[in-house]
Amino acid sequence: SRDLCIDQAVVFIEDAMQYRSISHRMDAGSMRLYRCYYSNACQRILNFTIFCILALAFIETPCSLTKTADVRYRSLHWEPPCGLTEGVEGLCLLVFMADVSVKGFLVGRAQFQRNVWLLAYIVVLAVSLVDWTVSLCLLCQERLRIRRLLRPFFLLQNSSMMKKTLKCIRWSLPEMASVGLLLVVHLCLFTIFGTLLFTVGEEDEHEKKERLTYFQNLLDAFTSLLVLLTTANNPDVMIPVYSENRAYAIFFIVFTLIGSLFLMNLLTAIIYNQFRGYLMKSLQTSLFRRRLGTRAAYEVLWLPRAVLTGGFPSHRVGVMPQDFLQVLEKAQLSSSQKQAIMEKVRSLDGVLLSADEFQKIFSEVDRGVVREHPPRPCYQSPLLQSAQFLFGHHYFDYLGNCITLANLVSICVFLVLDEDVAPSDRDNFVLGVLNCVFIMYYLLELLLKAFALGPWGYLSYPENLFDGLVTLALLVKLEMPRPSSRARGPLPHRDILEEPKEEELMHRLRNHPHVRLCR
């Protein structure tokens, strides 16, 4: 029927836009289940379930959630009661069982038997359920829980990017193994050379103890050269023998040139080349899936109309734009994608869409959408127009960046000047005044930009929105600066009206924090 073809076209277009395979059941009931499974609500539930089962590692025994990592101040661990984490894990496993059941039903038996990920999904679920049952039977007293090692699989099988990364690593292993073998041979040869060069022929081993620290035997020498190959703490390996004889530097130079500068760069180049090649292949596969899905949608939309007309006349071949718009209305696409495609279809003025035109319409989605900012307000006064041009220019942003840099520099200067003064004895009056001045400038900048760009135009820029939020937060925390009484010292009326004594004056000068800092 025509409604069934419309629903099939909707599913095919959704598969094309999400780069999914179209090898699944296409009857009416299966399509409803398929669209429900890939809806935003179901996918969010599945993602939340994966998050929950991975987050159990933080609260399961032994629990690692503590306030501090310092063992001296660490409090007692919270031990969850038996059955709490197991109950949450059981619910997660039930969701995964439903997930694999729905996937197996939708793809069909033949496709299911060829899908390695789905078969592994069932095996992992079976092992996890058996281990979970054993835990409940033993009242959570078992020492080994195999299912904890299998939990990352649930994240891998649900992420297409993870699957692609694993495939790329698998394809890169042969070439990486060849270079890794060269690195091992390189390390072994120089290990033997270093052991013979730095240990043989020494009479007094006690005097050469420092020099022989890293080359006493083959195992120590291999470990030391491995550290040197990774350029981690390499002076510790080279300096002891270099201090004995400068000519020993030739050994380390040759080793570094061959290992670090040639073989390690060769390994990096192989990994980059493999990932680059796999990326291109992945993009080609995604493009093929999109073209295949759109072509399938075209066929199911064109076929009922051709049958109703009694044949396949060449001059009448195509899809009606009204049918295509109906499909787009029912499809679960992003608003930007749906709007771009529908605008392109409406511009055709009811002309039948051929297969090539149908495919080209979806290229509108791949084009970058240029976000247009709201128009600036129009002012009649020449003075206001000049002010709008001045405060809306990007040079005004540069001025704001310079002011912000000056604010940071002033804070750093005062921190350096008061580094030897106790926080309770610091006089932050000048720094507080400067902070008030800078905050007032930020507020003025916000108002001037809103005047030049308009309120909605100002909020359309993410950087302006961030600046505005920071400015409002600074205004909330703003405190009027007051001179510190400890820095000034108490000033009773007698000190103001009468001349202070010389001993009292010298005592106050000696105890003044700035004088102590200068000393």
C-alpha positions as CSV (number, residue, x, y, z in Angstrom):
1,S,0.0,0.0,0.0
2,R,1.0,3.6,-0.3
3,D,1.1,4.1,3.4
4,L,3.5,1.2,3.8
5,C,5.7,2.6,1.1
6,I,5.7,6.0,2.8
7,D,6.8,4.4,6.1
8,Q,9.5,2.4,4.4
9,A,10.8,5.5,2.8
10,V,10.9,7.2,6.2
11,V,12.9,4.4,7.7
12,F,15.3,4.4,4.7
13,I,15.9,8.1,4.9
14,E,16.5,7.9,8.7
15,D,19.0,5.1,8.0
16,A,20.7,7.2,5.3
17,M,21.1,10.3,7.5
18,Q,22.4,8.2,10.5
19,Y,24.7,6.1,8.2
20,R,23.0,2.9,9.3
21,S,22.7,-0.3,7.3
22,I,19.4,-1.0,5.6
23,S,19.7,-4.8,6.0
24,H,16.8,-5.2,8.5
25,R,13.1,-6.2,8.5
26,M,10.8,-3.8,6.6
27,D,7.3,-5.1,7.5
28,A,4.9,-2.7,9.3
29,G,5.4,-4.1,12.8
30,S,9.1,-4.4,12.5
31,M,9.4,-0.8,11.3
32,R,7.5,0.5,14.2
33,L,9.8,-1.4,16.6
34,Y,12.8,-0.2,14.6
35,R,11.9,3.4,14.9
36,C,11.0,3.1,18.5
37,Y,14.4,1.4,19.2
38,Y,16.4,4.2,17.5
39,S,14.3,7.0,19.0
40,N,16.0,9.5,21.2
41,A,14.3,8.2,24.4
42,C,15.4,4.6,23.9
43,Q,18.9,5.5,23.0
44,R,19.2,7.7,26.0
45,I,18.0,4.9,28.3
46,L,20.6,2.6,26.7
47,N,23.4,5.1,27.1
48,F,22.4,5.8,30.7
49,T,22.4,2.0,31.4
50,I,25.9,1.7,30.0
51,F,27.0,4.7,32.2
52,C,25.5,3.0,35.3
53,I,27.1,-0.3,34.8
54,L,30.5,1.3,34.3
55,A,30.0,3.7,37.2
56,L,29.5,0.7,39.6
57,A,33.3,0.3,39.7
58,F,33.5,3.4,41.9
59,I,31.1,2.2,44.6
60,E,31.7,-1.6,44.5
61,T,33.9,-3.3,47.0
62,P,36.7,-2.2,47.3
63,C,35.2,1.2,47.1
64,S,37.5,4.0,45.9
65,L,35.3,7.0,46.6
66,T,37.1,8.9,49.3
67,K,37.4,12.6,50.1
68,T,41.2,12.6,49.8
69,A,43.8,10.3,48.3
70,D,46.2,10.8,51.1
71,V,46.3,7.6,53.2
72,R,47.1,9.6,56.4
73,Y,43.8,11.5,56.3
74,R,41.6,9.0,54.4
75,S,38.4,8.1,56.2
76,L,36.9,4.6,56.3
77,H,35.6,3.3,53.0
78,W,31.9,3.0,52.6
79,E,31.0,-0.7,52.0
80,P,27.8,-1.1,50.1
81,P,25.5,-3.8,51.5
82,C,25.3,-7.1,49.6
83,G,22.7,-6.9,46.9
84,L,22.7,-3.1,46.3
85,T,25.2,-3.0,43.5
86,E,24.1,-6.5,42.3
87,G,20.5,-5.2,42.0
88,V,21.5,-2.3,39.9
89,E,23.7,-4.5,37.8
90,G,20.9,-7.0,37.4
91,L,18.6,-4.2,36.0
92,C,21.4,-3.2,33.6
93,L,21.8,-6.7,32.4
94,L,18.1,-7.0,31.8
95,V,18.2,-3.9,29.6
96,F,21.1,-5.3,27.7
97,M,19.2,-8.6,27.2
98,A,16.3,-6.6,25.7
99,D,18.7,-4.7,23.6
100,V,20.3,-7.7,22.0
101,S,16.9,-9.4,21.6
102,V,15.5,-6.4,19.7
103,K,18.7,-6.2,17.5
104,G,18.6,-9.9,16.7
105,F,14.9,-9.7,15.7
106,L,15.3,-6.7,13.5
107,V,18.4,-7.8,11.5
108,G,17.0,-11.3,11.0
109,R,18.5,-14.7,11.6
110,A,20.9,-14.8,8.6
111,Q,22.4,-11.4,9.3
112,F,22.5,-12.1,13.0
113,Q,24.7,-15.2,12.5
114,R,27.2,-13.2,10.4
115,N,27.4,-10.3,12.9
116,V,30.4,-11.0,15.2
117,W,29.5,-8.1,17.5
118,L,26.0,-9.5,18.2
119,L,27.4,-13.0,18.8
120,A,30.0,-11.6,21.2
121,Y,27.2,-9.6,22.8
122,I,25.3,-12.8,23.7
123,V,28.5,-14.5,25.0
124,V,29.4,-11.6,27.3
125,L,25.8,-11.4,28.6
126,A,25.8,-15.1,29.3
127,V,29.1,-15.0,31.2
128,S,28.0,-11.9,33.1
129,L,24.7,-13.4,34.1
130,V,26.4,-16.6,35.3
131,D,28.9,-14.7,37.3
132,W,26.2,-12.4,38.7
133,T,24.2,-15.5,39.9
134,V,27.3,-16.9,41.6
135,S,27.8,-13.7,43.4
136,L,24.3,-13.8,44.8
137,C,24.6,-17.4,45.8
138,L,27.8,-16.8,47.7
139,L,26.4,-13.6,49.4
140,C,29.0,-11.4,47.6
141,Q,31.9,-13.2,49.2
142,E,33.6,-14.4,46.0
143,R,37.1,-13.2,45.4
144,L,37.0,-13.0,41.6
145,R,34.3,-11.3,39.5
146,I,34.9,-12.0,35.8
147,R,32.0,-9.8,34.7
148,R,33.9,-6.7,35.8
149,L,36.5,-7.3,33.1
150,L,33.7,-7.6,30.5
151,R,31.9,-4.4,31.3
152,P,33.8,-2.2,28.8
153,F,32.4,-4.4,26.0
154,F,29.0,-2.9,26.5
155,L,30.4,0.5,25.6
156,L,32.4,-0.8,22.7
157,Q,29.4,-2.6,21.0
158,N,27.2,0.4,21.3
159,S,29.7,2.9,19.8
160,S,30.4,2.8,16.1
161,M,33.5,4.9,16.6
162,M,34.9,2.4,19.1
163,K,34.3,-0.4,16.6
164,K,36.0,1.5,13.8
165,T,39.0,2.2,16.1
166,L,39.4,-1.4,17.0
167,K,39.2,-2.5,13.4
168,C,41.8,0.0,12.5
169,I,44.1,-1.2,15.3
170,R,43.6,-4.8,14.1
171,W,44.5,-3.9,10.6
172,S,47.6,-2.0,11.8
173,L,48.9,-4.8,14.0
174,P,51.0,-6.6,11.3
175,E,53.0,-3.6,10.2
176,M,53.2,-2.4,13.8
177,A,54.5,-5.8,14.8
178,S,57.2,-5.7,12.2
179,V,58.5,-2.3,13.4
180,G,58.2,-3.5,17.0
181,L,60.3,-6.5,16.2
182,L,63.0,-4.1,14.8
183,L,62.8,-2.2,18.1
184,V,63.3,-5.3,20.1
185,V,66.3,-6.4,18.0
186,H,67.7,-2.9,18.3
187,L,67.4,-3.0,22.1
188,C,68.9,-6.5,22.4
189,L,71.9,-5.6,20.2
190,F,72.7,-2.4,22.1
191,T,72.1,-4.2,25.4
192,I,74.8,-6.7,24.6
193,F,77.2,-4.0,23.4
194,G,76.6,-1.8,26.4
195,T,77.0,-4.7,28.9
196,L,80.3,-5.7,27.2
197,L,81.5,-2.1,26.8
198,F,80.8,-0.8,30.3
199,T,81.4,-3.9,32.5
200,V,84.2,-6.1,31.1
201,G,87.8,-5.4,32.2
202,E,87.2,-3.6,35.4
203,E,89.4,-4.5,38.3
204,D,88.0,-2.5,41.2
205,E,84.2,-2.8,40.9
206,H,83.7,-0.7,44.1
207,E,85.2,2.4,42.5
208,K,83.1,2.0,39.4
209,K,79.8,1.3,41.3
210,E,78.1,4.5,40.1
211,R,79.1,3.9,36.5
212,L,77.9,0.3,36.6
213,T,74.5,1.1,38.1
214,Y,72.5,0.7,34.9
215,F,74.6,-2.0,33.2
216,Q,75.4,-4.6,35.8
217,N,73.6,-7.4,33.9
218,L,71.6,-7.9,30.8
219,L,68.2,-7.3,32.4
220,D,69.3,-4.0,34.0
221,A,70.9,-2.9,30.8
222,F,67.8,-3.8,28.7
223,T,65.6,-1.8,31.1
224,S,68.0,1.1,31.1
225,L,68.1,1.3,27.3
226,L,64.3,1.0,27.2
227,V,64.1,4.1,29.4
228,L,66.6,5.8,27.2
229,L,64.6,4.9,24.1
230,T,61.5,6.6,25.5
231,T,63.7,9.7,26.4
232,A,62.4,9.5,30.1
233,N,65.2,10.3,32.6
234,N,67.7,9.6,29.9
235,P,70.4,11.7,31.6
236,D,70.4,9.3,34.6
237,V,71.4,6.5,32.2
238,M,74.0,8.4,30.2
239,I,75.8,10.7,32.7
240,P,77.4,8.0,34.9
241,V,79.3,6.4,32.1
242,Y,79.8,9.7,30.3
243,S,81.6,11.1,33.3
244,E,84.1,8.2,33.1
245,N,84.9,8.7,29.4
246,R,83.5,11.3,26.9
247,A,83.9,8.7,24.1
248,Y,81.1,6.7,25.5
249,A,78.7,9.4,24.2
250,I,79.1,7.9,20.7
251,F,77.3,4.8,21.9
252,F,74.3,6.8,23.2
253,I,74.2,9.0,20.2
254,V,74.1,6.1,17.7
255,F,71.5,4.4,19.9
256,T,69.3,7.5,20.0
257,L,69.6,8.2,16.3
258,I,68.6,4.7,15.3
259,G,65.9,4.1,18.0
260,S,64.3,7.4,18.8
261,L,64.7,9.3,15.6
262,F,64.3,6.5,13.0
263,L,62.4,3.5,14.4
264,M,60.0,5.4,16.7
265,N,59.2,7.9,13.9
266,L,58.7,5.0,11.5
267,L,56.2,3.4,14.0
268,T,54.4,6.7,14.3
269,A,54.2,7.1,10.5
270,I,52.8,3.6,10.1
271,I,50.1,4.3,12.7
272,Y,49.2,7.6,11.1
273,N,49.1,6.1,7.6
274,Q,46.9,3.2,8.7
275,F,44.4,5.5,10.6
276,R,44.4,7.9,7.6
277,G,43.6,5.1,5.2
278,Y,41.0,3.6,7.4
279,L,39.4,7.1,7.9
280,M,39.1,7.4,4.1
281,K,37.6,4.0,3.9
282,S,35.2,4.7,6.7
283,L,34.1,7.9,5.0
284,Q,33.5,6.0,1.8
285,T,31.4,3.4,3.6
286,S,29.3,6.1,5.3
287,L,28.8,7.8,1.9
288,F,27.8,4.5,0.3
289,R,25.3,3.8,3.1
290,R,23.7,7.3,2.6
291,R,23.5,6.8,-1.1
292,L,22.1,3.3,-0.7
293,G,19.5,4.5,1.8
294,T,18.3,7.4,-0.3
295,R,18.2,5.2,-3.4
296,A,16.0,2.7,-1.6
297,A,13.7,5.5,-0.4
298,Y,13.4,6.7,-4.0
299,E,12.5,3.2,-5.2
300,V,9.8,2.6,-2.7
301,L,8.3,6.1,-3.4
302,W,8.5,5.7,-7.2
303,L,7.2,2.1,-7.5
304,P,3.6,2.5,-6.2
305,R,3.0,5.5,-8.5
306,A,4.4,3.6,-11.5
307,V,2.2,0.6,-10.7
308,L,-0.9,2.8,-10.4
309,T,-0.2,4.4,-13.8
310,G,0.0,1.0,-15.4
311,G,3.6,1.0,-16.5
312,F,6.9,2.8,-16.4
313,P,6.7,5.6,-19.0
314,S,10.1,7.2,-19.3
315,H,8.8,10.8,-19.4
316,R,6.8,10.3,-16.2
317,V,9.4,8.6,-14.1
318,G,10.1,10.3,-10.8
319,V,8.9,11.0,-7.3
320,M,6.3,13.7,-6.5
321,P,7.6,16.4,-4.3
322,Q,4.4,16.2,-2.2
323,D,5.2,12.6,-1.3
324,F,8.8,13.5,-0.5
325,L,7.6,16.3,1.8
326,Q,5.2,13.9,3.5
327,V,8.1,11.5,4.2
328,L,10.3,14.3,5.5
329,E,7.5,15.4,7.9
330,K,7.4,12.0,9.5
331,A,11.2,11.4,9.5
332,Q,13.1,11.9,12.8
333,L,15.8,14.3,11.5
334,S,17.4,17.3,13.1
335,S,15.6,20.6,12.5
336,S,18.4,22.1,10.5
337,Q,18.6,19.0,8.2
338,K,14.9,18.8,7.7
339,Q,14.6,22.5,7.0
340,A,17.4,22.5,4.4
341,I,16.0,19.5,2.5
342,M,12.4,20.8,2.6
343,E,13.5,24.3,1.3
344,K,15.3,22.6,-1.6
345,V,12.2,20.4,-2.4
346,R,9.8,23.4,-2.3
347,S,12.0,25.3,-4.8
348,L,11.4,22.7,-7.5
349,D,7.8,23.9,-8.1
350,G,6.1,20.4,-8.2
351,V,8.5,18.9,-10.8
352,L,8.9,15.2,-10.7
353,L,12.2,14.2,-9.0
354,S,14.5,11.8,-10.9
355,A,16.9,9.5,-9.2
356,D,19.8,11.8,-9.6
357,E,17.9,14.8,-8.4
358,F,16.6,12.9,-5.5
359,Q,20.2,12.0,-4.5
360,K,21.5,15.6,-5.0
361,I,18.9,17.0,-2.7
362,F,20.6,15.3,0.3
363,S,23.8,17.0,-0.5
364,E,22.3,20.1,1.0
365,V,22.7,18.5,4.4
366,D,26.5,18.3,4.0
367,R,26.9,21.9,3.3
368,G,28.0,24.1,6.1
369,V,25.2,26.1,7.6
370,V,26.2,29.7,8.1
371,R,24.6,31.1,11.2
372,E,23.3,34.6,10.7
373,H,23.3,37.0,13.6
374,P,20.3,39.2,14.3
375,P,20.5,42.6,12.5
376,R,22.0,45.5,14.3
377,P,19.7,48.3,15.5
378,C,19.4,51.3,13.3
379,Y,20.0,54.8,14.8
380,Q,19.1,58.0,13.1
381,S,21.6,60.2,14.9
382,P,25.0,60.5,13.3
383,L,26.6,60.5,16.7
384,L,24.9,57.3,17.7
385,Q,25.9,55.7,14.4
386,S,29.5,56.6,14.9
387,A,29.4,55.2,18.5
388,Q,27.7,52.0,17.1
389,F,30.5,51.6,14.5
390,L,33.2,52.2,17.1
391,F,31.9,49.9,19.8
392,G,30.8,47.2,17.4
393,H,34.3,47.0,15.7
394,H,36.5,44.1,16.4
395,Y,39.2,46.5,17.6
396,F,37.0,47.2,20.6
397,D,37.3,43.5,21.4
398,Y,41.1,43.8,21.2
399,L,41.0,46.7,23.7
400,G,38.9,44.5,26.1
401,N,41.5,41.7,25.8
402,C,44.3,44.2,26.7
403,I,42.3,45.4,29.7
404,T,41.8,41.8,30.8
405,L,45.5,41.2,30.5
406,A,46.3,44.2,32.5
407,N,44.0,42.9,35.2
408,L,45.8,39.6,35.4
409,V,49.2,41.3,35.5
410,S,48.1,43.6,38.4
411,I,46.9,40.5,40.3
412,C,50.2,38.7,39.7
413,V,52.2,41.8,40.8
414,F,50.4,42.1,44.1
415,L,50.7,38.4,44.7
416,V,54.5,38.6,44.2
417,L,54.8,41.7,46.4
418,D,52.8,40.1,49.3
419,E,54.2,36.6,49.0
420,D,56.1,36.9,52.3
421,V,53.3,38.6,54.1
422,A,50.7,36.6,56.0
423,P,47.2,36.7,54.5
424,S,45.8,38.3,57.6
425,D,48.4,41.1,57.5
426,R,48.0,42.0,53.9
427,D,46.6,45.4,52.9
428,N,44.4,44.6,49.9
429,F,43.0,48.1,49.6
430,V,44.9,49.1,46.4
431,L,44.2,45.7,44.8
432,G,40.5,46.0,45.7
433,V,40.3,49.5,44.1
434,L,41.9,48.2,40.9
435,N,39.5,45.2,40.8
436,C,36.5,47.6,41.2
437,V,37.9,49.7,38.3
438,F,38.3,46.6,36.1
439,I,34.8,45.3,36.9
440,M,33.3,48.7,36.2
441,Y,35.0,48.6,32.8
442,Y,33.7,45.1,32.1
443,L,30.2,46.3,32.9
444,L,30.6,49.3,30.7
445,E,31.9,47.1,27.9
446,L,28.9,44.8,28.2
447,L,26.5,47.8,28.0
448,L,28.3,49.4,25.0
449,K,28.3,46.1,23.1
450,A,24.7,45.6,23.8
451,F,24.1,49.1,22.5
452,A,26.1,48.5,19.3
453,L,24.8,45.0,18.5
454,G,21.4,45.0,20.1
455,P,20.4,42.8,23.0
456,W,19.7,39.7,20.8
457,G,22.7,40.4,18.7
458,Y,24.9,40.5,21.8
459,L,23.6,37.2,23.1
460,S,24.0,35.5,19.7
461,Y,27.8,35.5,20.1
462,P,29.0,32.7,22.6
463,E,32.0,34.8,23.7
464,N,29.8,37.7,24.6
465,L,27.5,35.4,26.5
466,F,30.4,34.1,28.5
467,D,31.8,37.6,29.2
468,G,28.4,38.7,30.4
469,L,28.0,35.8,32.8
470,V,31.5,36.3,34.2
471,T,30.8,40.1,34.6
472,L,27.5,39.4,36.4
473,A,29.3,36.9,38.7
474,L,32.0,39.5,39.5
475,L,29.3,42.1,40.3
476,V,27.6,39.7,42.7
477,K,30.9,39.0,44.5
478,L,32.0,42.7,44.4
479,E,32.9,44.2,47.8
480,M,33.8,47.8,48.4
481,P,37.5,48.1,49.3
482,R,38.4,49.3,52.8
483,P,41.8,50.0,54.3
484,S,43.0,47.2,56.5
485,S,43.1,48.2,60.1
486,R,46.0,45.9,60.7
487,A,48.0,47.5,58.0
488,R,47.2,51.0,59.3
489,G,47.3,50.2,62.9
490,P,44.8,51.7,65.4
491,L,44.4,55.4,65.3
492,P,42.7,56.6,68.6
493,H,41.9,60.3,69.1
494,R,45.0,60.8,71.2
495,D,47.3,59.8,68.4
496,I,45.5,62.2,66.1
497,L,45.4,65.2,68.4
498,E,48.8,64.7,70.2
499,E,52.2,64.3,68.7
500,P,53.4,60.6,69.0
501,K,56.5,59.8,71.0
502,E,59.6,58.8,69.3
503,E,59.7,55.3,70.8
504,E,56.1,54.6,69.8
505,L,56.7,55.9,66.3
506,M,59.8,53.6,65.8
507,H,57.8,50.7,67.2
508,R,55.1,51.2,64.6
509,L,57.5,51.6,61.8
510,R,59.3,48.4,62.7
511,N,56.1,46.4,62.8
512,H,54.7,47.8,59.6
513,P,54.3,44.9,57.1
514,H,55.7,46.9,54.1
515,V,58.8,47.8,56.1
516,R,59.3,44.2,57.1
517,L,58.9,43.2,53.5
518,C,61.6,45.7,52.4
519,R,64.0,44.3,55.0
